[in-house]
Each structure stands twice: as structure tokens, then as C-alpha cells.
Amino acid sequence: MSRRFDHVDLRVSSLAIVQPFYEALLPALGFTRDEQIEGWLQFEAPEGPVTEFFGVTESPNHQPNENRIAFWAESPSEVNRLGAIAVAAGANHVEGPRYEAPQYYAIFFEDPCGNRLEICHRLPS
């Protein structure tokens, strides 16, 4: 089994508030195929048939919680690059990038609606 997930459907309290943030971040993370679906921001993996996608939709009563979505980066320098994109796009409550453990480098942040996100890299042990 090579795939571990199919998609993420993230809820936000305001699609208009997070749209610029995710339009900057998701393509940088490799979700480059922008699907035009009414009421959604949906970005898919770029090549061939859809293997995974990240969707964002509005749920006006949504309240962020302690869940976190972590994205993989190929290197610590890639964590830095992607983290800078997230910050420039409007990330809030940014922590890092830093080593959380000797082999774990990450940046933690929230989207403009308060959903917790992370970009990380694990070094070989």
C-alpha cells in the first residue's frame, strides 16, 4: 500500500478570509491543479489522475480545535522555504522553524481562521 490518505476536507468559518492564504500555500506544497468547484477551494496533485487533494470549504459555525494537519517537506531548507510562504500569505501564531527533537524539524502555524497546520521534515535516525 503506497497511499496513506486520499484527501483532506478542511472547514473554515470564512472561505473569503482564507482564500488568498491557501491559494499561496497549497501550490507551494505541490497541490498545483486548481479545481474550480463552487463553494470550495480544491487543489489536487499535479500529474495524471487525481491521487490526493486538499479541499477547503466554508462552514460559518466552524470553530478551530486542537487538530493539526502536518505537511511533509524534503529537507529542513524546504521547511524554511515553505514556512516563509505561509508567513507571507498570512499565517498566524507561528512557532519555528526549529528542531522539536534531534531528527524532527518543523514550523507550526494557524491559517487565518485558526486551523492548526505544520510543515515538517524528519531526518534519518
C-alpha positions in Angstrom: 0.0 0.0 0.0 1.7 3.2 -1.1 -1.1 5.8 -0.4 -1.9 6.7 3.2 -4.7 9.2 2.5 -7.0 10.3 -0.3 -7.9 13.8 0.6 -8.4 16.4 3.2 -11.7 18.4 3.5 -10.9 21.3 5.8 -13.7 23.5 7.2 -13.2 27.2 7.8 -15.5 29.9 9.1 -14.9 32.1 6.1 -13.8 31.0 2.7 -13.1 34.6 1.6 -10.7 35.1 4.5 -8.6 32.0 3.8 -8.7 32.0 0.1 -5.5 34.1 -0.5 -3.7 32.1 2.2 -4.5 28.7 0.6 -4.0 29.9 -2.9 -0.4 30.7 -2.0 0.3 27.8 0.3 -1.2 24.8 -1.4 0.6 25.1 -4.8 3.9 25.6 -2.9 3.1 22.3 -1.2 2.6 20.5 -4.5 -1.1 20.8 -4.9 -0.9 22.7 -8.1 -4.0 21.7 -10.0 -6.7 24.2 -9.0 -10.2 22.7 -9.5 -13.0 25.2 -9.9 -15.8 23.8 -7.7 -18.5 26.1 -6.4 -18.2 26.7 -2.7 -14.7 25.1 -2.5 -11.1 25.8 -2.8 -9.7 22.5 -4.1 -6.2 21.8 -5.2 -5.1 18.5 -6.5 -1.8 16.7 -7.1 -0.5 17.9 -10.5 0.2 14.9 -12.7 -2.1 12.2 -14.1 -5.2 11.0 -12.4 -6.1 12.6 -9.0 -4.3 10.7 -6.3 -4.8 13.2 -3.5 -6.3 16.6 -3.0 -6.8 19.3 -0.3 -10.2 20.9 -0.2 -11.3 23.9 1.8 -15.0 24.8 2.3 -17.0 27.2 4.4 -18.9 26.2 7.5 -20.0 29.5 9.1 -20.2 28.0 12.6 -16.8 26.2 12.4 -14.6 26.6 15.4 -11.0 25.6 15.1 -9.8 23.0 17.6 -6.6 21.2 18.6 -6.3 19.1 15.5 -3.3 19.7 13.3 -2.5 18.9 9.7 1.2 18.3 9.0 2.7 18.6 5.6 6.0 16.8 4.7 9.0 18.7 3.4 12.0 17.1 1.7 14.6 18.9 3.8 15.0 21.5 6.6 15.7 24.1 4.0 12.4 23.2 2.3 10.6 23.7 5.7 12.2 27.1 5.8 11.1 28.0 2.3 7.5 26.8 2.7 7.3 28.4 6.2 8.2 31.7 4.7 5.4 31.3 2.1 2.9 30.5 4.8 4.0 33.6 6.8 3.9 35.9 3.8 0.4 34.5 3.0 -0.9 35.4 6.5 -0.1 32.6 8.8 -0.9 33.3 12.5 0.7 32.1 15.7 3.9 31.0 14.0 6.3 28.8 16.0 9.6 27.9 14.5 11.0 26.7 12.3 13.0 24.8 14.8 14.1 21.3 15.8 11.5 19.8 18.1 13.7 16.7 18.5 17.1 15.9 17.1 15.6 14.4 13.9 12.4 16.5 13.7 12.5 20.0 12.2 9.2 21.9 11.8 7.3 25.1 11.7 3.8 25.3 13.3 1.2 27.9 12.4 -2.5 28.6 12.0 -4.4 29.6 8.9 -6.4 32.9 9.1 -9.4 31.1 10.5 -7.4 29.4 13.3 -6.9 25.9 11.9 -3.6 24.4 13.0 -1.0 23.4 10.4 2.6 22.3 10.3 5.3 21.7 7.8 7.9 19.2 8.9 10.9 17.1 8.0 12.2 14.0 9.7 15.9 13.3 9.4 17.0 9.7 9.2 17.6 8.2 12.7 
